[in-house]
Amino acid sequence: MKYRLKKTPLIFSVIFLLISGIIFSVTYWKIKTDTETTKQSETAYQTEAIKRNEIKTLNNYFKSIEKEKAQFETHFVQSSDVVPFLNTLESLAESVGTKAEVNSINVGTKEDEKGLFVEIKDVGRFEQVYKFLTLLENSPYELEFVSVDLHSISLFEEAKTVQKVHTWEAVLKLKLISFI
């Protein structure tokens, strides 16, 4: 019997060692897989954080260039912005003291005629008409002068003395190239 009692603690200690080894192995494997999952999650988080920072940077950049963007867009006229474009042309004429009148508007349909065609009649003194032409040439829009017909009109003013006033008339056919 004494011999048997000595084997029992040995068997219990071997069983305890095996159970401890299995628990240790399972725990080690679980920690290793959790570490890999954590690394993958951290990598995904860093990627998303970088993307968010890039988006914030782009938003800040867009806010900083908003004025330049608005100024750039003024060089182009969309089909919905034709009326403001024509008002701009008429206001240019008023700024130099002439009277501009839009005679016709056509949209080019062929490939080589793409653009907006505008015919304007401008009346005023020669200096004023010339300034208007210069303003059109230097306008922010990309305009092409298709034809310019400039001629003098003589008008008589009614007053105590009849005076002959030299008035000039310009009929301009313009092509707005920057038409979307």
Residue frames as a rotation matrix with the C-alpha (Angstrom) as fourth column:
MET 1
0.552 0.834 0.000 0.00
0.834 -0.552 0.000 0.00
0.000 0.000 -1.000 0.00
LYS 2
0.339 -0.528 -0.779 2.82
0.235 -0.754 0.613 2.32
-0.911 -0.391 -0.132 0.71
TYR 3
-0.681 -0.625 0.382 4.00
0.480 0.014 0.877 1.92
-0.553 0.781 0.290 -2.81
ARG 4
-0.119 0.751 0.650 0.67
0.961 -0.077 0.266 2.99
0.250 0.656 -0.712 -4.18
LEU 5
0.696 0.387 -0.605 0.51
0.597 -0.779 0.190 6.14
-0.398 -0.493 -0.773 -2.12
LYS 6
-0.197 -0.850 -0.489 3.74
0.197 -0.523 0.829 7.34
-0.960 0.067 0.271 -3.59
LYS 7
-0.743 -0.062 0.667 2.38
0.660 0.101 0.745 7.01
-0.114 0.993 -0.034 -7.14
THR 8
0.261 0.965 0.037 -0.81
0.962 -0.257 -0.097 8.99
-0.085 0.061 -0.995 -6.53
PRO 9
0.480 -0.088 -0.873 0.86
0.141 -0.974 0.176 12.40
-0.866 -0.207 -0.456 -6.01
LEU 10
-0.652 -0.758 -0.027 3.01
0.036 -0.067 0.997 11.73
-0.757 0.649 0.071 -9.03
ILE 11
-0.498 0.562 0.661 -0.03
0.867 0.323 0.379 10.95
0.000 0.761 -0.648 -11.18
PHE 12
0.569 0.740 -0.359 -1.85
0.752 -0.645 -0.137 14.05
-0.333 -0.192 -0.923 -9.89
SER 13
0.131 -0.592 -0.795 1.15
-0.052 -0.805 0.591 16.22
-0.990 -0.036 -0.136 -10.56
VAL 14
-0.842 -0.381 0.382 1.50
0.323 0.210 0.923 14.83
-0.432 0.900 -0.054 -14.12
ILE 15
-0.063 0.907 0.416 -2.20
0.995 0.024 0.097 15.39
0.078 0.420 -0.904 -14.76
PHE 16
0.616 0.248 -0.748 -1.93
0.454 -0.887 0.080 18.91
-0.644 -0.389 -0.659 -13.28
LEU 17
-0.384 -0.841 -0.381 1.13
-0.004 -0.412 0.911 19.55
-0.923 0.351 0.155 -15.46
LEU 18
-0.734 0.169 0.657 -0.72
0.672 0.314 0.671 18.38
-0.093 0.934 -0.344 -18.59
ILE 19
0.376 0.927 0.008 -3.78
0.926 -0.375 -0.035 20.48
-0.030 0.020 -0.999 -17.77
SER 20
0.418 -0.308 -0.855 -1.56
0.184 -0.893 0.412 23.51
-0.889 -0.330 -0.317 -17.03
GLY 21
-0.685 -0.722 0.093 0.33
0.186 -0.050 0.981 22.97
-0.704 0.690 0.168 -20.29
ILE 22
-0.380 0.642 0.666 -2.92
0.917 0.167 0.363 22.76
0.122 0.749 -0.652 -22.28
ILE 23
0.652 0.621 -0.435 -4.28
0.693 -0.721 0.011 25.90
-0.306 -0.309 -0.900 -20.59
PHE 24
0.022 -0.738 -0.674 -0.99
0.056 -0.672 0.738 27.68
-0.998 -0.054 0.027 -21.21
SER 25
-0.793 -0.340 0.505 -0.97
0.468 0.189 0.863 26.62
-0.389 0.921 0.010 -24.90
VAL 26
0.049 0.904 0.425 -4.59
0.985 -0.114 0.128 27.71
0.164 0.413 -0.896 -25.45
THR 27
0.676 0.172 -0.717 -3.97
0.446 -0.870 0.211 31.02
-0.587 -0.462 -0.665 -23.67
TYR 28
-0.333 -0.889 -0.316 -0.77
0.111 -0.369 0.923 31.62
-0.936 0.272 0.222 -25.65
TRP 29
-0.678 0.148 0.720 -2.53
0.732 0.229 0.642 30.84
-0.070 0.962 -0.264 -28.95
LYS 30
0.426 0.905 0.005 -5.45
0.905 -0.426 0.021 33.14
0.021 -0.004 -1.000 -28.01
ILE 31
0.431 -0.350 -0.832 -3.08
0.210 -0.857 0.470 35.99
-0.877 -0.378 -0.296 -27.10
LYS 32
-0.659 -0.737 0.152 -1.17
0.276 -0.049 0.960 35.51
-0.700 0.674 0.235 -30.36
THR 33
-0.388 0.587 0.711 -4.34
0.897 0.064 0.437 35.65
0.211 0.807 -0.551 -32.51
ASP 34
0.662 0.620 -0.421 -5.62
0.713 -0.693 0.101 38.66
-0.229 -0.367 -0.902 -30.51
THR 35
-0.014 -0.766 -0.643 -2.29
0.178 -0.635 0.752 40.40
-0.984 -0.104 0.145 -31.09
GLU 36
-0.814 -0.260 0.519 -2.53
0.522 0.066 0.851 39.80
-0.255 0.963 0.082 -34.83
THR 37
0.107 0.941 0.322 -6.14
0.959 -0.183 0.215 41.04
0.261 0.285 -0.922 -34.87
THR 38
0.582 0.050 -0.812 -5.10
0.499 -0.810 0.308 44.09
-0.642 -0.585 -0.496 -32.88
LYS 39
-0.496 -0.839 -0.225 -2.27
0.227 -0.376 0.898 44.84
-0.838 0.394 0.377 -35.34
GLN 40
-0.639 0.337 0.691 -4.67
0.753 0.093 0.651 44.52
0.155 0.937 -0.313 -38.27
SER 41
0.476 0.865 -0.161 -7.21
0.877 -0.453 0.160 46.77
0.066 -0.218 -0.974 -36.54
GLU 42
0.288 -0.467 -0.836 -4.52
0.336 -0.769 0.544 49.31
-0.897 -0.438 -0.064 -35.71
THR 43
-0.783 -0.568 0.251 -3.30
0.391 -0.137 0.910 49.30
-0.483 0.811 0.330 -39.32
ALA 44
-0.239 0.792 0.562 -6.88
0.894 -0.046 0.445 49.79
0.379 0.609 -0.697 -40.57
TYR 45
0.625 0.449 -0.639 -7.40
0.709 -0.668 0.224 52.61
-0.326 -0.593 -0.736 -38.04
GLN 46
-0.187 -0.786 -0.589 -4.19
0.255 -0.618 0.744 54.34
-0.949 -0.011 0.316 -39.10
THR 47
-0.783 -0.041 0.620 -5.20
0.620 0.019 0.784 54.04
-0.044 0.999 0.010 -42.76
GLU 48
0.230 0.950 0.211 -8.60
0.903 -0.289 0.318 55.59
0.363 0.117 -0.924 -42.01
ALA 49
0.498 -0.111 -0.860 -6.98
0.538 -0.738 0.406 58.31
-0.680 -0.665 -0.308 -39.89
ILE 50
-0.638 -0.766 -0.081 -4.63
0.346 -0.379 0.859 59.17
-0.689 0.519 0.506 -42.76
LYS 51
-0.521 0.532 0.667 -7.59
0.780 -0.021 0.626 59.30
0.347 0.846 -0.404 -45.17
ARG 52
0.551 0.754 -0.356 -9.52
0.834 -0.495 0.244 61.57
0.008 -0.432 -0.902 -42.79
ASN 53
0.098 -0.607 -0.788 -6.53
0.367 -0.715 0.596 63.87
-0.925 -0.347 0.153 -42.45
GLU 54
-0.838 -0.383 0.387 -6.19
0.472 -0.157 0.867 64.01
-0.272 0.910 0.313 -46.24
ILE 55
-0.055 0.907 0.417 -9.89
0.896 -0.139 0.421 64.85
0.440 0.397 -0.805 -46.57
LYS 56
0.612 0.237 -0.754 -9.57
0.647 -0.699 0.305 67.59
-0.455 -0.675 -0.581 -43.94
THR 57
-0.382 -0.844 -0.377 -6.52
0.325 -0.504 0.800 68.94
-0.865 0.183 0.467 -45.74
LEU 58
-0.740 0.169 0.651 -8.36
0.655 -0.036 0.755 68.93
0.151 0.985 -0.084 -49.07
ASN 59
0.369 0.929 -0.037 -11.39
0.901 -0.347 0.262 70.65
0.230 -0.130 -0.964 -47.52
ASN 60
0.388 -0.316 -0.866 -9.14
0.438 -0.763 0.475 73.33
-0.811 -0.564 -0.158 -46.02
TYR 61
-0.719 -0.687 0.107 -7.39
0.378 -0.256 0.890 73.74
-0.583 0.680 0.444 -49.37
PHE 62
-0.372 0.666 0.646 -10.71
0.847 -0.041 0.529 74.09
0.379 0.745 -0.550 -51.20
LYS 63
0.633 0.589 -0.502 -11.81
0.753 -0.618 0.225 76.70
-0.178 -0.520 -0.835 -48.68
SER 64
0.015 -0.721 -0.692 -8.56
0.327 -0.651 0.685 78.62
-0.945 -0.236 0.226 -49.17
ILE 65
-0.913 -0.393 0.109 -8.90
0.212 -0.230 0.950 78.69
-0.348 0.890 0.293 -52.98
GLU 66
-0.060 0.985 0.159 -12.62
0.835 0.137 -0.532 79.47
-0.546 0.101 -0.831 -53.05
LYS 67
0.386 0.169 -0.907 -12.01
-0.135 -0.962 -0.236 83.04
-0.912 0.214 -0.349 -54.26
GLU 68
-0.588 -0.683 -0.434 -9.68
-0.567 -0.035 0.823 81.88
-0.578 0.729 -0.366 -57.01
LYS 69
-0.755 0.387 0.529 -12.19
0.540 0.824 0.168 79.21
-0.371 0.413 -0.832 -58.03
ALA 70
0.318 0.915 -0.249 -14.99
0.596 -0.397 -0.698 81.77
-0.737 0.073 -0.671 -58.26
GLN 71
0.171 -0.338 -0.925 -12.75
-0.530 -0.824 0.203 84.06
-0.831 0.455 -0.320 -60.29
PHE 72
-0.853 -0.512 0.102 -11.76
-0.229 0.542 0.809 81.17
-0.469 0.667 -0.579 -62.57
GLU 73
-0.422 0.774 0.472 -15.38
0.765 0.584 -0.273 80.19
-0.487 0.246 -0.838 -63.11
THR 74
0.325 0.541 -0.776 -16.18
0.030 -0.826 -0.563 83.71
-0.945 0.159 -0.285 -64.28
HIS 75
-0.558 -0.599 -0.575 -14.13
-0.586 -0.207 0.784 82.98
-0.588 0.774 -0.235 -67.39
PHE 76
-0.962 0.269 0.054 -16.65
0.247 0.760 0.602 80.35
0.121 0.592 -0.797 -68.44
VAL 77
-0.482 0.876 -0.011 -20.29
-0.852 -0.472 -0.228 80.86
-0.205 -0.100 0.974 -69.25
GLN 78
-0.848 0.301 0.436 -22.69
0.277 0.953 -0.120 78.00
-0.452 0.019 -0.892 -68.90
SER 79
-0.680 0.628 0.378 -25.90
0.437 -0.067 0.897 77.79
0.588 0.775 -0.229 -70.86
SER 80
0.292 0.811 -0.507 -27.81
0.921 -0.096 0.377 78.86
0.257 -0.578 -0.775 -67.75
ASP 81
0.063 -0.370 -0.927 -25.59
0.637 -0.700 0.323 81.95
-0.768 -0.611 0.192 -67.31
VAL 82
-0.328 -0.192 0.925 -26.18
0.920 -0.289 0.266 83.61
0.217 0.938 0.272 -70.68
VAL 83
0.641 0.669 0.376 -28.32
0.554 -0.743 0.377 86.42
0.531 -0.033 -0.846 -69.27
PRO 84
0.768 -0.415 -0.488 -25.71
0.265 -0.489 0.831 87.54
-0.584 -0.767 -0.265 -66.70
PHE 85
-0.268 -0.880 0.392 -23.08
0.778 0.043 0.627 87.41
-0.569 0.473 0.673 -69.47
LEU 86
-0.092 0.323 0.942 -25.20
0.837 -0.488 0.248 89.67
0.539 0.811 -0.225 -71.69
ASN 87
0.910 0.400 -0.108 -25.85
0.382 -0.707 0.596 91.99
0.162 -0.583 -0.796 -68.74
THR 88
0.295 -0.894 -0.338 -22.09
0.521 -0.146 0.841 92.18
-0.801 -0.425 0.422 -68.23
LEU 89
-0.443 -0.437 0.783 -21.60
0.896 -0.186 0.403 93.19
-0.031 0.880 0.474 -71.85
GLU 90
0.346 0.665 0.662 -24.27
0.623 -0.691 0.368 95.88
0.702 0.284 -0.653 -71.55
SER 91
0.898 -0.057 -0.436 -22.79
0.354 -0.495 0.794 97.15
-0.261 -0.867 -0.425 -68.27
LEU 92
-0.164 -0.984 0.069 -19.38
0.785 -0.088 0.614 97.43
-0.598 0.154 0.787 -69.97
ALA 93
-0.292 0.132 0.947 -21.00
0.802 -0.506 0.318 99.63
0.521 0.852 0.042 -72.60
GLU 94
0.758 0.636 0.145 -22.71
0.430 -0.654 0.623 101.76
0.491 -0.409 -0.769 -69.97
SER 95
0.549 -0.604 -0.578 -19.44
0.632 -0.152 0.760 102.17
-0.546 -0.783 0.298 -68.08
VAL 96
-0.600 -0.787 0.142 -17.86
0.682 -0.411 0.604 103.93
-0.418 0.459 0.784 -71.10
GLY 97
-0.430 0.502 -0.750 -21.01
-0.200 -0.863 -0.463 105.92
-0.880 -0.049 0.472 -71.94
THR 98
-0.827 0.196 -0.527 -22.29
-0.525 0.066 0.848 104.06
0.201 0.978 0.049 -74.99
LYS 99
0.103 0.911 0.399 -25.56
-0.831 0.299 -0.469 102.26
-0.547 -0.283 0.788 -75.56
ALA 100
-0.884 -0.409 -0.228 -25.24
-0.468 0.766 0.440 98.58
-0.006 0.495 -0.869 -76.41
GLU 101
0.209 0.971 0.115 -28.09
-0.883 0.238 -0.404 96.50
-0.419 -0.017 0.908 -77.70
VAL 102
-0.669 -0.396 0.629 -27.99
-0.175 0.906 0.384 92.75
-0.722 0.147 -0.676 -78.25
ASN 103
-0.239 0.557 -0.796 -29.39
-0.967 -0.208 0.144 91.94
-0.085 0.804 0.588 -81.69
SER 104
0.636 0.457 -0.622 -29.07
-0.552 0.833 0.048 88.16
0.540 0.313 0.781 -81.79
ILE 105
-0.137 -0.611 0.780 -27.78
-0.885 0.428 0.180 85.15
-0.444 -0.666 -0.600 -79.91
ASN 106
0.666 0.283 -0.690 -26.97
-0.600 0.753 -0.270 81.80
0.444 0.594 0.671 -81.50
VAL 107
0.325 -0.560 0.762 -25.40
-0.549 0.544 0.635 78.63
-0.770 -0.625 -0.131 -80.18
GLY 108
-0.142 -0.487 -0.862 -22.98
-0.977 0.208 0.044 76.95
0.158 0.848 -0.506 -82.59
THR 109
0.692 0.513 0.507 -23.96
-0.588 0.808 -0.015 73.34
-0.418 -0.288 0.862 -83.22
LYS 110
0.831 -0.431 -0.352 -21.25
-0.043 0.581 -0.812 72.12
0.555 0.690 0.465 -85.54
GLU 111
0.618 -0.661 -0.425 -17.93
0.782 0.461 0.420 70.83
-0.081 -0.592 0.802 -84.19
ASP 112
-0.401 -0.850 0.341 -15.92
0.878 -0.463 -0.120 73.70
0.260 0.252 0.932 -85.70
GLU 113
-0.333 0.358 0.872 -18.49
-0.027 -0.929 0.370 76.33
0.942 0.100 0.319 -84.64
LYS 114
0.160 0.401 -0.902 -18.83
0.877 0.362 0.316 75.45
0.453 -0.842 -0.294 -80.96
GLY 115
-0.875 -0.380 -0.301 -19.50
0.483 -0.744 -0.462 78.49
-0.049 -0.549 0.834 -78.84
LEU 116
0.190 0.916 -0.353 -22.05
0.793 -0.355 -0.495 81.19
-0.579 -0.186 -0.794 -78.29
PHE 117
-0.632 -0.335 0.699 -22.45
0.728 -0.566 0.386 83.77
0.267 0.753 0.601 -81.07
VAL 118
0.166 0.625 -0.763 -23.65
0.756 -0.578 -0.308 87.21
-0.633 -0.525 -0.568 -80.03
GLU 119
-0.303 -0.183 0.935 -24.36
0.779 -0.613 0.133 90.20
0.549 0.769 0.329 -82.26
ILE 120
0.066 0.212 -0.975 -24.20
0.821 -0.566 -0.068 93.56
-0.567 -0.796 -0.211 -80.47
LYS 121
0.215 0.032 0.976 -24.99
0.660 -0.741 -0.121 97.03
0.720 0.671 -0.180 -81.77
ASP 122
0.012 -0.333 -0.943 -23.13
0.906 -0.396 0.152 99.77
-0.424 -0.856 0.296 -79.90
VAL 123
0.386 0.199 0.901 -23.78
0.638 -0.763 -0.105 103.50
0.666 0.615 -0.422 -80.41
GLY 124
0.689 -0.182 -0.702 -21.73
0.517 -0.555 0.651 106.40
-0.508 -0.812 -0.288 -79.04
ARG 125
0.731 -0.543 -0.413 -18.89
-0.649 -0.741 -0.175 108.77
-0.211 0.396 -0.894 -79.73
PHE 126
0.566 -0.548 -0.615 -15.83
-0.312 0.549 -0.776 107.26
0.763 0.631 0.140 -81.41
GLU 127
-0.451 -0.800 0.396 -13.75
-0.670 0.010 -0.743 107.35
0.590 -0.600 -0.540 -78.23
GLN 128
-0.081 0.522 0.849 -16.48
-0.906 0.316 -0.281 105.61
-0.415 -0.792 0.447 -76.27
VAL 129
0.879 0.408 -0.249 -17.02
-0.478 0.757 -0.446 102.92
0.006 0.511 0.859 -78.89
TYR 130
0.218 -0.893 -0.393 -13.27
-0.370 0.297 -0.880 102.34
0.903 0.337 -0.266 -79.08
LYS 131
-0.529 -0.374 0.762 -13.07
-0.831 0.049 -0.553 102.00
0.169 -0.926 -0.337 -75.27
PHE 132
0.420 0.767 0.486 -15.93
-0.789 0.573 -0.222 99.52
-0.448 -0.290 0.846 -75.39
LEU 133
0.796 -0.205 -0.569 -14.08
-0.312 0.667 -0.677 97.45
0.518 0.716 0.467 -77.98
THR 134
-0.264 -0.960 0.092 -10.96
-0.518 0.061 -0.854 97.56
0.814 -0.273 -0.513 -75.81
LEU 135
-0.285 0.237 0.929 -12.93
-0.927 0.180 -0.330 96.45
-0.245 -0.955 0.169 -72.75
LEU 136
0.803 0.596 -0.017 -14.40
-0.569 0.759 -0.316 93.55
-0.176 0.264 0.949 -74.73
GLU 137
0.485 -0.699 -0.525 -10.97
-0.302 0.430 -0.851 92.55
0.821 0.571 -0.003 -75.93
ASN 138
-0.602 -0.776 0.190 -9.61
-0.386 0.075 -0.919 92.58
0.699 -0.627 -0.344 -72.38
SER 139
0.320 0.796 0.513 -12.65
-0.897 0.082 0.433 91.02
0.303 -0.599 0.741 -70.72
PRO 140
-0.328 -0.469 0.820 -12.22
-0.768 0.638 0.057 87.88
-0.550 -0.611 -0.569 -68.62
TYR 141
0.585 0.593 0.554 -14.21
-0.109 0.734 -0.670 85.90
-0.804 0.332 0.494 -71.18
GLU 142
-0.592 -0.748 0.301 -12.49
0.183 0.238 0.954 84.27
-0.785 0.619 -0.004 -74.11
LEU 143
0.533 0.804 -0.263 -14.09
0.021 -0.323 -0.946 86.21
-0.846 0.499 -0.189 -76.94
GLU 144
-0.579 -0.613 0.537 -13.33
0.612 0.108 0.784 86.03
-0.539 0.782 0.313 -80.63
PHE 145
-0.114 0.502 -0.858 -14.34
-0.420 -0.807 -0.416 88.92
-0.900 0.313 0.302 -82.88
VAL 146
-0.020 0.199 0.980 -16.02
0.723 0.680 -0.123 87.32
-0.691 0.706 -0.158 -85.89
SER 147
-0.171 -0.049 0.984 -16.77
0.835 -0.537 0.118 90.68
0.523 0.842 0.133 -87.54
VAL 148
-0.226 0.075 -0.971 -16.69
0.631 -0.748 -0.205 94.35
-0.742 -0.659 0.122 -86.64
ASP 149
-0.084 0.279 0.957 -18.63
0.873 -0.442 0.206 96.91
0.480 0.853 -0.206 -88.66
LEU 150
-0.138 -0.083 -0.987 -17.80
0.725 -0.687 -0.043 100.45
-0.675 -0.722 0.155 -87.52
HIS 151
-0.393 0.039 0.919 -19.28
0.778 -0.518 0.355 103.46
0.489 0.855 0.174 -89.27
SER 152
-0.954 -0.020 -0.299 -20.20
0.172 -0.854 -0.491 107.07
-0.246 -0.520 0.818 -88.57
ILE 153
-0.032 0.973 0.228 -23.77
0.970 -0.024 0.240 108.31
0.239 0.229 -0.944 -88.22
SER 154
-0.921 -0.236 0.311 -24.48
0.191 -0.967 -0.168 112.03
0.340 -0.096 0.935 -88.41
LEU 155
-0.007 0.918 -0.395 -27.21
0.992 0.056 0.113 113.33
0.126 -0.392 -0.911 -86.14
PHE 156
-0.494 -0.056 0.868 -28.53
0.125 -0.992 0.006 116.85
0.861 0.111 0.497 -85.82
GLU 157
-0.605 0.272 -0.749 -29.38
0.786 0.052 -0.616 118.17
-0.128 -0.961 -0.245 -82.39
GLU 158
0.197 0.723 0.662 -32.36
0.612 -0.618 0.493 120.43
0.766 0.308 -0.565 -82.03
ALA 159
-0.100 -0.226 -0.969 -31.43
0.883 -0.470 0.018 123.55
-0.459 -0.853 0.246 -80.18
LYS 160
0.550 0.248 -0.797 -31.15
-0.001 -0.955 -0.298 127.24
-0.835 0.165 -0.525 -80.89
THR 161
0.036 -0.577 -0.816 -28.39
-0.971 -0.213 0.107 126.41
-0.235 0.789 -0.568 -83.26
VAL 162
0.958 0.278 -0.073 -28.36
-0.287 0.907 -0.309 123.27
-0.020 0.317 0.948 -85.32
GLN 163
0.010 -0.987 0.160 -25.25
-0.930 0.049 0.364 121.29
-0.367 -0.153 -0.918 -84.53
LYS 164
0.551 0.059 -0.832 -24.01
-0.523 0.802 -0.289 118.24
0.650 0.595 0.473 -86.29
VAL 165
0.279 -0.410 0.868 -23.03
-0.838 0.338 0.429 115.51
-0.470 -0.847 -0.249 -83.81
HIS 166
-0.098 -0.399 -0.912 -20.81
-0.756 0.626 -0.192 112.69
0.647 0.670 -0.363 -85.02
THR 167
0.305 0.267 0.914 -22.03
-0.792 0.605 0.088 109.45
-0.529 -0.750 0.396 -83.60
TRP 168
-0.548 -0.568 -0.615 -20.49
-0.791 0.591 0.159 106.10
0.273 0.573 -0.773 -84.35
GLU 169
0.599 0.729 0.331 -22.20
-0.773 0.635 0.000 102.78
-0.210 -0.256 0.944 -84.60
ALA 170
-0.613 -0.768 -0.189 -20.43
-0.787 0.615 0.054 99.46
0.075 0.181 -0.981 -84.22
VAL 171
0.685 0.726 -0.062 -22.07
-0.723 0.688 0.068 96.18
0.092 -0.002 0.996 -85.08
LEU 172
-0.398 -0.890 0.223 -20.03
-0.917 0.386 -0.098 93.44
0.002 -0.243 -0.970 -83.46
LYS 173
0.730 0.485 -0.481 -20.35
-0.458 0.870 0.183 89.73
0.507 0.087 0.857 -84.02
LEU 174
-0.189 -0.774 0.604 -18.64
-0.976 0.082 -0.201 87.95
0.107 -0.627 -0.771 -81.16
LYS 175
0.390 0.214 -0.895 -18.00
-0.141 0.975 0.172 84.30
0.910 0.059 0.411 -80.49
LEU 176
0.347 -0.225 0.910 -17.78
-0.938 -0.061 0.343 83.29
-0.022 -0.972 -0.232 -76.86
ILE 177
-0.102 -0.505 -0.857 -15.32
-0.514 0.765 -0.389 80.43
0.852 0.401 -0.337 -76.94
SER 178
-0.955 -0.296 -0.012 -15.50
-0.125 0.439 -0.890 79.67
0.268 -0.848 -0.457 -73.23
PHE 179
-0.106 0.984 0.145 -19.16
-0.981 -0.127 0.144 78.60
0.160 -0.127 0.979 -73.44
ILE 180
-0.963 -0.205 0.174 -20.11
-0.245 0.935 -0.255 75.37
-0.110 -0.288 -0.951 -71.73
